[in-house]
Amino acid sequence: MNSRRSRFFPSSFLLLGLPALLLAAPAQAQRAGDGPPANDPFGKRVVPARVVPGGRYQSHSNNGLDLTIKASDGSTLRVSPKDAGVVKVEYFAPGRPTLADPSISVPTLSARESADRMADRMEEAADRVREDESSTRPAAGQTVLRLDLGSGLVAAVRKNPLRVSILQGKDTLLAEAASPYRTQAAAPTPATTPAPGGTAVKFRLQPGEALYGTGSRALPLDRRGYRLDLYNQAHYGSQNGEPNLNITLPVVLSSRGYLLLFDHHTAGYLDLGKTDKNTLEYGGENLNSLCYYVVTGKNQAEILDRYTALTGRQPLPPRWALGLIQSRFGYKTDTEMYNVASRMRREGFPLDALVLDLFWFGGTKQQGDLEWYKPGFPDPVGMMAKLKKDGVNTILISEPYVMRTSRNDSTVRTQGLIGTDKAGKPFTVGSFWAGPASILDVFKPSARSWLWGYYKKLHDQGVAGWWSDLGEPENHPEAMQHAWGPTRQVHNAYGQEWAGIFTENYAKEYPNERLFNLARSGWAGLQRNSVFPWSGDINRSWSGLQAQVPGMLGMGQAGVGYMHSDAGGFCVGAVDPELYTRWLQMASLCPIMRPHGEGVPPEPYWFPNPYKSAVRDAAHLRYELHPYLYTLAWENTTKGTPLARTMDYERPYSLSNGTEGGVGSSVLGVGSLEKTNPALTPNTKYPTSSTQLPNDQYLLGPNLLVAPILHPSQRRRNVELPAGAWIDFYTNQTYRGGRTAGIPAPLARTPLLVKAGAFVPMTPYQPSTALYRPDTLLVRYYPDPRVGESEFTMYEDDGHSAQALAKKEYETLTMRGFWGRDQTDVLLSSDGDYPGQPVFRLLKLLVQRVAAPPTAVFLDGQLAPAEGWSYSAERRELDIHFLMNAGTAVSIRGLKIDTSSRRDDDPDALTLEAPNDRTFGPNGTTLHYTIHQANRAADTQLRITDSQGRVVFTAPLADAPGAHTLRWDARNAAPGVYVAETAGQHQRLIVTP
């Protein structure tokens, strides 16, 4: 949403003047707290906290499960094996009881689960600890305690100084550079402000080691070299390069095959090689303990399976959540709602939900009312019922703020439902963007009950989903106190606890209903609360679009599978039909598709053709892919697999790159533990991996590769293809894998490739998932002579029952393909049932890249009748159709597949990218380009021409591979349209007076 008031362009103006670019009003900066800006240049000098040296080994004990070590300073270190591949390490400062802090990331086991888990661990725990001397330098000759963790892992604890390492066989997987230690705040003075004390821990990084995850950040996938805040922040108009956003997660995934979860929600930081290129550091404010989990696995898939088993998995979404959800800031009346739904249908766009922003309760000054604004919505129950009948669900926004002008202001203050000052008096946030307000204290049971009372009433009126906005909270003064503590101690937990109100009460009152909660903030484990997060108030610009792929994938690498964006961009930027089209094309192939915006109409029907038709086609394809997408949702629920995945998702990890074996080698001394101020630029002076992950493409499930278009005027792009053959979804052209290929990208579609051998289940298009029919299935099959066997299991249920998995009320349809020189076989087998399941299913097996009709087709060993199959030479597709009950065996004899690769697919030597500004005045703009190859046989100059084709500017291009910039100051350029061009690529520029 909306950290600002809306600025709408009239619809008639949208298509006039310069059709691709209209100027928008500038954004206004917003203070994050109640008081002066945080970067006050006249503020007090910050004094770093002092490092308190830790103690030496004194004694240890083992209860058959945990290894507990007492240190000479009175501190305690405990190492505990958890599930397979998971170990927990805890530090307790001197004088601190060895009781863990409450966790909002790792759910507490029930008594029975805990007893069962304990019994299993005791059974496996015999002779887990041994004591010996290390033979590895520089720890040679020192005594090391070794705790067998199972799964081939060992925790090795060096006694002096105390250091924990995790060994995998003979290799060191992870090693502390400095075991958990304390920092102590300095005494305040009139001229200084002490940095808070707390606890911290350091780990040794290896050359070539990449670090992923860490939450929603507009940064490259590899976050090594950055120092990042662990403090959820709202940034209005954010775009590429913003390091700290709405969801900052204490989760780091390493390319060496481990994941670190720091199990504290207090304000903190992650230094991923910024201060010291060889060191990863975590620190948390005002802690007197420290807890981290190490999760290991053979690949990212296994690690995320184990991590989400630890922190909780996302329940199945309602089927409609995978449709098109239309939003804007904001619909003000029921008439607008009806008109939007009607026009979406009339213009041929699918629609499954409409989102009501804050006008449903009256507007910005009524935040906290949580009652329908009757002048705009006189019959909300009737409205929602009517929309529901047309397959359109209603989603309502709410915020944690209660305005001083709200009808509930007196109630929440007199009943003690809000944050307070230190004296316990109600706290007013005077600098909140909409006016003075209170913040609900969601940590108080009374506030949770009060909120749920409103949510329950609205649910029973017909609300199908929720939009939890501003939940960082966006403006959260540090002087505020909550039931759990002061702001910086509880801030990161706020969104998690708010989402828990829905989770807990749905389980009690609507146990068979699936929950849908659009939430802008959260913490590690947020996925178990049925949260569908988005990237905040993103800038409507190409830079804003470019930030979405690494942001989405980084969240997936931290266990959050449904990250998405305000498709089209939320704010600030001008109307740009091409940007909107490319963003919606990408969104159609993301976990959630939700156009949203302020200032300009975000509904797709406002745009002219060919943009409108391109978006319509993308939305239709999403609905046709619904069986595939719904199956990915099931995989996420059962295995923690994100729907959108990095290119290395199933690639096995290797420890061979720069790894040194042994315990505690190359450790750092205590003298290097001083913290430095965070910076926005990374430390890039570390050895990088030879196989860096691309930041601009991803896998959608196991079988589809999406390469979105992220630059204006781009009609071809380079795509990094994994090994094997890849087939263009639209044209059936084949591309050789294990290389970078140039893929056509006309405006009508974004590059979408299918893995050779894959099955892709689809369905005929319907304008709402409410009309989805499981009795008809279209299965695309891409056989390949180099893929002898392939398999895909599709999931199906009734689309709405929360207990479908627990009650085993679902069906799986397994598709197995076997390629043979003379005969290709496809075995289809169904297992399970659910209410409403069709007895028979019309199944169309659509075999792709078929060069000629087969000699024969058999169904369950019987020759198929002539009308049972057909061949299209134009589409190179074999269509075999039949009714199926429990299973069918299809045999195709004489199948000829056209595996010839496209010949004009050499990668582009350079890419001309989006400039800083496409519309600018006399100050000019900065052009961007990337050189992909050295010694390229391509254009060596960039030219800018005016509308008459006259060259007004030329500049030489760099030779070295990598990203480059070029400044055009537009001096003496008359207002008008210009084109920057090189190597057959161009960018449109507009000079204003």
N, C-alpha and C positions, 0 to 999 in steps of 0.2 A: 504494500500500500504506500501509502500516502504520508509522507512527512511534510507535505506542503499542500496548499490549496490547489484545486484543479485549474488548468488553463486550457479550455477547449477551443479548438478551431471549428468554425462552422463547417458543416459537411459540404456546402457548396464551394467553400474556399479550398477544400482539400485537393481538388483536381485542377485548380487554376494556377496561373503563374508558372513558377518553376516546378514541374510535377514531381521531381525526385527529391528536392530539398527545399524546405521552408524553415525560416529562422524561428527559433523558440526563445522565450524569455530566459535569461540566465538563472541558474539555481542560486539559492541563498545558503550560506553555510549555517550550520546549527551547532550550538554548544552541546556537549555531551552531559553536562552536569548543571547543578544549580549554583552559578557563580561565574567567575571570570574564565576566559578560555584557558584550556589546559596548557597551551604553549605560550603562556604569558612571558614575554621577553624580560620583564622586570621582576619576575618571581624569584623566590629564594633558591639558592644553590642546593642541589640534592646531594646528600652525603651517602655513598654506598654503605650497605650493611657490612659488618665485620665478619669474616669467616672464623668460626670457632673450630679449632682442630679437634678431631675425633679421638676416641680412646684406642688402646691396643687390646688385642685378644686377651681375655682373662680365663674364660671357661666356656664349655659348650655342653648341651644336653640334646638327647633325641628321644622323643616319645614313641618312636616307631613310625612317625609320619613327618613331623616338622623338625628341622635342625634349628636350635635356638642358641645364640652366641651372646655371652655377656662380655662387655668391654670394660676397660679399666676406668673410664669416665662415668660409668653407671648406665650407659646406653645399652640397648638390646637390638640385635639383628636376628631376624627369623626368616628362614627359607622354607617354603611349603609347596610340595607338589600338589597340583589340583587335578584337573582332568588330563587326558592324554595330550602331551605337547604343551601343557600350560603349567607355569610355575609362578608363585607369588613370593615377592621379596618385601619384607617390612622392616622399617627402622623406627625405634622409639627412643626419643631423647632422654637424657638422664632425668630421673624422677617421674617420668611419664609411665602410667600403667600400660602393660602390653595388651591393650584392647584397641582394636582397629577403629578408626573413625567411621561413622556411618557413610555408606557408599550410595550414591544415586546412580552409579553406572553398573554395578554388579548386584543383581537382585539377591535378596536373602532367601536361602532355601527354606522350604517348609521343614518342620521337625522330622517328618518321615523321610523326606528326600535327604536331609542332612545325615540321618542315622544310616540310611542305605549307602550313601556316599562314603561315610566313615568306615563302614564294614568292608566295603570294596577296597578302600585304601589300606586298611589294616591287613587285609589278606595279602596284599602285594608288597607290604612294607619290610619284610624280613631282611636284615643285613643291608639296609640302605646306606648307612654311613660308614665310611672308613677313613682312616687317617694315614697319610703317607707323605713322603718328601717329593717335591716337584723336581723334575729333571730338566725343566725348561728355563732358559735364561729370560729375564734377570731374577726369576723366583727360585732358581736352582738352590737346593739345599734347605729351602724353607718348608715348613710343615703346611700341608694343605688338607682341608677337610673336603671329602667328596660325598655328595648326596645323590644317590641314584634316583632319577626322576621318572624312569620308565621311558618307553618310546625311543630308546637309544640316546637319551639325554642325561647329562650329569651336571649338577651344580657344584662347582669347585670354589671353595672359599679359602683364600690365602689369609694367613693369620696376621702377618705384619708387613705392611699395613693391611687392615681388613679390606678385602676386595672380593666381589662375587663375579664369577664367570660362568657362562653356560656353554658346556662342551657338547658337540655332536660328534660322536666317535672320537677321533683324535684331533679334530679341528675345534678351534674356539669360534663359536657362533657369535657370542656377545660377551664383552668384558667391561666391567666398570673401570673407568679411569680414576674415579674418586668415589668411594662408597658414600651413601647418604650422610650428609653433614648439616650442621646448623649454621645460620647466619644471624647476627645480632644487630639490631638497629642502633645507630649512634644516638647520642643525646641531642635533642633539638636545641638550637640557638636562635637568636633573633634574625640571623642572616642565613640560616640553613634549614633545610627540611630533611629529616632522616628517611632514607629508603627503608621500607619495612623489612624486618627480619623474617626468618622462616626456615625451611629446609630445602635442600637441593641434592642432586646426584649427577654424576658425569659418566659418560660411556666413551669408549675408544671407537673411532670410526676407521674403516679400512679404505685404502685407495680404491677408487671406482665405485664405492658404495653409494647408492642413491637412496634418498629418504622421501617417502610419500605419505599421503594421508593428511593429518592435522586439521581437517575440517574444510569449511567453505572459504576459500581464499582465491583471489584473482591472480594467481601466480602459476608458473610452470608446474607440471606434475612433480618434478623432482624439487623438493623444497630445501635441499642441502645448500648451505651457504646463507640462509636467512635466519634472522632472529625474530620470532613471532610471539605476539601476545596471546595469552590464554585468557581472554576477556571479551565476551561477546559484544560486538559493536555494530551500530547502524551507521551506514555511510550513504547519505542521499546522493543519487547520481553516480554511484561507483562504477568503475570500468576496469579494464585490464591494468594490472599492476598493483591493485589494492591488496596489501598483505593481511589485513585483519578485518573480518566482516562479521556477519550475524551469528555464525556457528563456528566457534573455534574449539577444536576437539583435542584433548590430551592424548592423542593416538598417533603413533609414528610407525609406519611400515617400512621395513628395510628390504632392499634388493638382495640381501644375503639370506633371507628366509626367516625373519623374526618380526614380530610386532610388539611394540611397547605400549601399554596402557598405564598412564599415571593416574591412580585412582583418588584424585582430590578435585574438588570443584572450586576451591578458592582461586582468587586471581593469581596468575602465574605467567610463565614464559617457557618457550622452547628455543634454545639456541642450537641450531642445527649446523654447526660449523661456521658460524658467523664470526664469533670472537676468536675461536681457535679452529682451524680448518680440520683438525683431527679429532674433534670432540663434540659429542652431543650432550647438551645439558638441559635438565628440567629443574625449575625452581617454583615453589609455592609460597605465597605470603602467609606469615603468622602461623605457620604449622609447627608442631612439636613432634611430628611423626612424618613418615613418608612411606608410601606403598606403591609398588609398581608390579604389573603382571608382564611376563614374557610369554608370548604365544608363538609357537613354532609350527612349521609345516613344510611339506615338499614343494608347494607352490602357493600362489596367492589364494587359490580356491580353497585349499585345505586350511590355511591360516584364518580366512574369514569364516569358514564353517566353525572352527573352534572358537574364534573370538565372539561370534554372535551367539554361540551356545553359552558362552560365559555371560554376556551382557544382555541377552534376550533378543529374540528374533521378531521381525515385523509380522503381525498377523496378516492374513489374506485381506486384500482390499475389496470393497464392493465392486462388482463388475463395471458399474458405470464410471468409476474413477479412472478407468483406462480410456474413456472416451474424450471428446473435446469439451473442456470446461471453459466457458466464456466469462470474462470478468472485465470490469473497468472501474475507475474512480469517477463517478459511481452512478448506478441506476437510482433514480430518486422517486419513482412511482411504480405502481403495479402496471400501469399502461406501458411504461418503457419496457418492463420485463416481458409483457405479452408481445410487444412490437419486435423486440430483439429475437425472441424465440420464433415468431412467425416469419420474420424476414430470413433468418438463418435457414429455415426449412424451404422457403420460397426460392432462395438463391442457390439451393442445392448443397448447403453445408450441413454436416452432422452436428448434433448438439446433445450433450448428456447432462449438463448442469449450468446454471447461472449463479454468479456470485454477487451477493449484495454487500456493498461497502457500507460505510457508516451512515448513509442516508436512510437506512431502514429504521434507525431510531431517531433520525432528525438532523444529523450533521455533526460537525466537529465539536461544537459546544455541548453536545448531549452525550459525549462518550461516558459510559457508565450507566446510562438509562436502562438499556437492555429491555426496552419495551417498544413495540411497533409504533411508528409515527403514523397515526391514523389519517391525517390529511393526504399523505402519499400512498398509504397502504391500508385502505379502509377495511378490507376483508383478507387478511394475510392467509388465513386457513383456506379460504376458497381459492386464492391465487395459487398457493403451493399445490393444492389438489389438482387444479386445472393444468398446471405445468407438468405435474407428475404424470397425468393421464396422457400427455403428449411426449412422455419419455424424457422430461427435463426435471432434474432435481434442483433443490434450492440449498445454497450454502450461505451461511451468515457470518459476518465478521463480528468479533468482539476484541476489546483491548483491555490491558490491565489498569488503565487509567480511569479514574472517576473525576470528571470535571467539577470544579467548584460551582459550576452552573447546572450540574446534573440534578435531577429530581432525587437521586440517591445520595447526594453529597452528605446530608445530615445523618442519614442512616449509617453509612459506612464509618463515619467519624465518631458518632456517639456509641456505636457498637464495637468499636476497636478493631475494625476489619482492615486497617491500612497500616502502612509503614509509619514510624514515629521518629521523633528526635530522641536524643539521649535521655531526656527527662520523661519520655513516654507520652509526649503530646503529639497529636496528629501532625504529620509533616506535609507541607504544601510545596509542590514542585512548581516554583514560580516561573521557570524558564522553559516549561514544556511548550512545544511549538503551537499548540492549539489554545493555550491559556493556562492559568493556574489549575493544578489538578492534584489529586492524591493517587497513590499507587496501592492497589490491593495487596495485602500480605498473604500470598497464596501458601505460605508455610503454616498459617494458622488454621486449625480445623474449622473454626467458625467461619472464616472467610471462604474456605473451600465449600462448606455446606451452603453458604449464602449464594455463591456463584452457581453451584449445581442446581439450586432451586429454580433459577432463571433458565438454565440450559435444559432442564427436564421439561419445563413448561413449553419452551420453544420446540423441543424435539417432538413432544406430543401434539403440537400444532401442525407438524409436517416437515420440520427442518431435517434435511438428509445429511448435511455435512457442516463442518465448522472451519472458520478461518481465524486463527489465533495470531493477531498482528501485534507488532511492537513489543514482543515478549522478551527482548534482551534483558531488562527493559531498555527501551531506546534512550530515555533520559532518566538516569538513576543516580541521584545525588549521593555522594560518598558519605555524607553525614547521616543518612537515613539508617534506621534500625529496623530489623525484622525479627520474627520469632526465633529464627535460626542464627541471628547475628547481624553484624553491620553489613553494609552494601557489598564491599569488596570480598567479603567472606561468602556471601550467598548469591551474588549476582549471576554467576554462571549456572546456578541450580534453578533459577527462577522459571525459565521456559519448561524445564523438565517437570517441575512440580505442577505447573499449570496444566501441562498435557496430561499429567497423572490424574487430574480431576475427572477428565473424560474416561480414561481407561478404567479407573476403579469403579466408577458409577455405571458405566455401560456393562461391566462384568456383573454387577449386582442387579440392575434393573432391566437391561436389554441384552441378556447373555447370548442370544442367538443373532444379534445384529452386528454387522461389521462397522467399525468406526472409521471415519475419514476426517482427518484434522490437518488442514494446511497451517503449518506453524513456521514462523520465521526464525526461531531460535531454539536452542536445546543444548544438550551435553552428551557425552559418550553414553550410549545405550538408548538414545532417543527413539530408535527404530521400534522398540518394543511397545511404545505408546501409540502406534498407528499414526505416526507423524509423517506427513508428506511435505518436506521442507522446500523452500525456494530461496533464491540468492539475493533477496532484498530489493531495494529500490534502485534497480540497475539503470544505467544511462542508456537512452535510446540512441545508440551509436554502434558503429562497427567494432569499436574497442569494447563496448559492452557485450556485444555478441561473442567476440573472441574469448572473453573471460569465462564463458559458460562451460566449455568442454572440460578444461582442467579442473574447474570448480566442481562439476558434477562427478568426474572420475575420482577426484581427491576425497570427496565424501563417500563414494563407493568403497574406496580403499580403507575407510574407517568404519565400514559396516552399515552405511546408510544407503539404501538402494533406490530411493525415489527422489533424488535431488533434481530440481528443475528450475525454471526461470519464468519471470514475467515475459512471455513470448512476445516479441516485437519491441521489447524495451519499455520500461515504466515511465521515464521522465526525462526532462531537460532537452533531449535531442529533437530535431525537426522531423517532419513527415518525410519518410524515405521509402517509397513502395518496394524498391529492390531489397533494402535491409529487412523490411517486414516480411517479404516473401522468403528470403533465405532463413530468417529466424524461425518462421512457422514451419518451413520444410524440415529444419533440424528438430523442432519441438515435436513434430509428428512422429519422429523416430527416437524420442526420449521417453523416460518413464512416465511423465505426465505432460499433457498438452493443454496449456492454459494461456491464451492470449490475454493481456492485461495492459493497462496504461492510463496515464492521466494527460490532459492537455490536448490530446488528439484522439479521435475515435479508434479503438483497438479492434473492432469487429472486422472480419475479413471482407465483408460485402461492401465496405466503403471504397475499396481500391479498384482502379480500372483494370481491365484486361491488358496485357496477359498476366498481370500479377495475381488478380483474383482467381483466375482459372488454375494457375500453378498452385496456389494455396489450397484450393478446393481439391485438386488431384492428390495433394499430399495428405489432406485430412481423410479422403476416401481410402487411401492406401492404409492408413493407420487402422481404420475400422476393418478393412479386409484382413489385416494381420492380427486381428484380435485373438484367435486361438493361440497363436505363437506368443503374443505379449502376455496373455493370461497364464500361460505355462511358465513364463519367466517369473511372474509374480509368485507362483507356487514354488519355484526353485528358490526364490528369495526367502520365502517363509520356512522352508524345510532345510535349507543349507546356508542361508545368509548370503547368497550370491546376488550381487547388484545386477539390475537389469542392464545397465550400461557398464561395460567393463573395459579395462585397459587392454592393450594389445598383447600383454604378456600374462593374461589371467591364468592360464593353465600351463605356462612354461615352467619347467622345473628350475628351482634355484640352484646356484652353484657357489661354492666357497673358494673356488680356485683363483679368483681375481684379487691378487694382492693380500691374500690371507696368510697370517702367521699363526702357527699352532701354539699350544701351550697356555699356561695360566698366568694372567696378570702381566704379560709382556708389554713393554713400552707404555707403562703407566705414567701419569702426570703427578707432580708433587702438589702439596696443599698450597704452595705459594702462588699457583696459577689460577686460583679459584675466584678472583675478583670479577664481578659482573660489570658489563659495559652497557651503555644506553643502547636501546634498539635502534636499528637503522632500516630504511626502506629498501636498500639495495643489498643484494647478496654478496657474500664473499665467494668469488668464483675461482680463487686460487687453490683449488683442490683438484686432484686427478679425477676426471670424470669417466663414467662408464662408457665402454665402446658401443653399447647398445641402448642408448637413451630412448625412452618412450616418446612417441609423438604426442604433442599437445593438442592436435587438431583433428583427431579421428578416434573412433572407438568401436568396440564390438557390441552389438545389441544382441545379447544372448550368445550362444555358441556358434550360430550359423550365419549371422549377418554382420557386415562391416559397413559402418556409416562414416562418410567423409564429407562433413558439411562444408558449405561455401561460406567463408568468413571474410571475404574482401569484395568490394564493389566491382562490377564489370568483369568479374572472373568467370570465364566460361570453360575452363579446363584447370585441373589441379593435380598436383603430385600426391600419390597415395602410397604409403608403405604397406606392401602386401606380405603377410606371413607365408611360410612355405606351403606348397601345394598350388592347385589352380583355383582361381576366383572368377566368378561369372557375374557379369553385369545383370542386375535384376530386371532391367527394362528391355535390354536388347539381346540378351543371351550371348554377348561377346565374351570370349574367354581371355583371361590375363594370367600370365605365368607368375607364380608367387616367388617369395624369397628375394624380392627386389622392390624398387620404387618404380611405379608406372604413372604415366600421364593419362588421366581419365577425363573424358568429356563431361562437362557440367553445364548444359544449357539451362536457361532460366526456368524451364519447365520442371526440372527435377534436380535433386541433389544426388551425388554418387552413392549408390547402394550396391554392394557386392555380396554374393552368396558363396559360401565355401563349397568346393567340389565334394560331391557325395552327400550333401545335406538334404534333409527334409524340412520344408517350411509349411506348416499347416495354416490354412487361410479359410475365409468364409465369404460368401457373397455380401456385397455392401448393403448396409442398412443405415438409416440416418440417426439411429440411437441404439445403444447396446440393449435397450429394453426390447428391441425387436430381434435380437440375436437368436438364431435358431441352431441348436446343437445337432439337429437331424440332417444337416447338410454341411459337408466338409470338403474343401478343396485342398489337396496336398500336392504342393510342388516338390518334385524329386529331381535332383541334379546328379545322376549317376556319372561316374568317371572311371575309366579303365585303370587309373592309378590308385583308386580307392576301392579295395576289395570288399570291405564291409563298412557299413555306417548305421547309426541308430539314433533315434530321437523319441523321447517319451512325452506325449502331450497330456495335459491335465484338464479335467472338466468337472464342474459341479453346478449347483443351482445359481451361483453367482452372488448370493447374499447371506448364506447361513454361516455364522461365526464358528459353529461347532462342526463344520463339514469334515475337517481333518480328524478331530477327536472322535467323532462318531463313525469315521470311515464311510461317509456318505459322499463318495466321489468316484470318478472313473479315470483310469489311465489308459491311454491308447499308445501302444508301442509300435513304432515303425522301424523295420529293419530291412536294409538293402544289401544285396549280394550281387556283385558284378562278376559275370563270367563271359568268356569269349563267345560262346554260343548261346548262352541264356542268362538273363538278368532276373533275379527273383526279389520280390518285395513281400515281406510277411507282416501282416497287420494283426495285432491281437489286443483285445479290450479286456480290462479287468476292473471289477468293482461296479457299484451302482449308486444312484442317488435319486431322491424324489424328483419326478419330472423327466427322468432320463428317457430318451426315445428308445423304442424297442429296436427299430432299424434306423440306420443312417445311410443317406445317399452320399457316397464317397466318390469323388472324382480325383483319380491319380493323374496328375499332370506332369509328364516326364519331359524334361527340358533338354535343349540342344540336340534334338533328334534329327539326324540328317536325312532319313528316308523311312517310309512305313516299315514296321517289323514284318517278319514272315508269319508270325502267329502270336496270339495272346491267349493265355490260359488262366482261368479262375478256379481255384481249388482243384486243379488237375483236369478240368474240363475245358475244351476249346470254347473261347468266348464267342458269342454270336457277333455277326458283322456290325450290328447296331450297338454293340457294347463298347466299341472304341472308335476313335477317329484320329486323323493325322492332319496337322496344319503345317504346310511347307513354309508359309509366310512367318509364322511364329516359331517354327521348328519345335513343335510341341506335340506330344502324343497324349491324347485324352482317353483314359480308361475309366469307365463309370459303372458302378454296381451298387446294390444294396448290401449293407454289411450289418451283421449282428455281433457275434462275439469275436469274429476274426475272419480274415480272408488271406489266401495265398495267391499272389499274382506272379505269373511267369511270362516273360517276354523273350521270344526267340528272334534271333537275327536283328537285335537292336544295334543300330549304328549311331554313335554319338560324335558330333562335330566338336573335336577338341582343339581345332586350330586356333592359335593365339592371334590376337590383334597385332598387326605389324606397326601401326603408327602410334605406339604407346610409350615411346621414349619419354622420360621425365623432362619437364621444362628445366632449362638451365638457371632460370631466375623467376621470381614471382614479384610482380609490382603490386604492392599492398595498399591498404587504405591509408590515406594521409591523416595527419593529426586533425585537420579540419578540411572538409570539402567545400565549405562556404566560408569566406574570410574577406577581410578588408585589407587596408594598406600594409598591415604587418606581415602578410604572407602566410605560408604554411610550410610544414615539414613533410616531405614525401618519404615513404618507406619502401624498401625492397630487400629481398633476400637472395643471395647468390647460393645456389645449390651445388654447383660444380666448379672446380678450378679449371682453367684452360678451356673455357666454354667457347664454342663456335657460335656466338650469339651477338646481339647488339651490344655495343660498348658505350652507347650514349643514351641519355634520356632527353627527349624533346618535349616542349610545351608549345602547342599551337592555339591560335585564337579561332573564333567561329568561322573565319574566312580561310582557314587552313594555313595561315602564315605562321612560321616558326618565330616565337618571341623569346625563347629561352632554350639553351642547350647546356648540358653538363656531362662530364665523363662519369661512368659508373666504376665502382671499385672492382678489383680483381679477386680479392680474397673471399672464400666461402664464408657465409654467415649473414647476419642482419646488418643493414646499413641504412643511413638516412641521408637526405639531400634537402637543403633549404632553398626555397624559392621565396624571395621577399616581395614578389609581385610589383616591384618598383616600376612606375610608369605604365603599369597595365591598366587599361580602361576597364570599367565594370562590364562584366559579361561572362560568357561561358568559354572555358578553355579545356584542352585535353592534354594530359601528360601521357606520353607513349614511349614504349621501348619493347623490343623483342615481340612485337605483335600484341602486346597487352596495353591497356589504357585505363586511365582514371579521369573521371569528369571533375572539373574544378569550376567553382563559381566565385568570381571576384565581385565584391559589393563596394559601393562608394565609401 
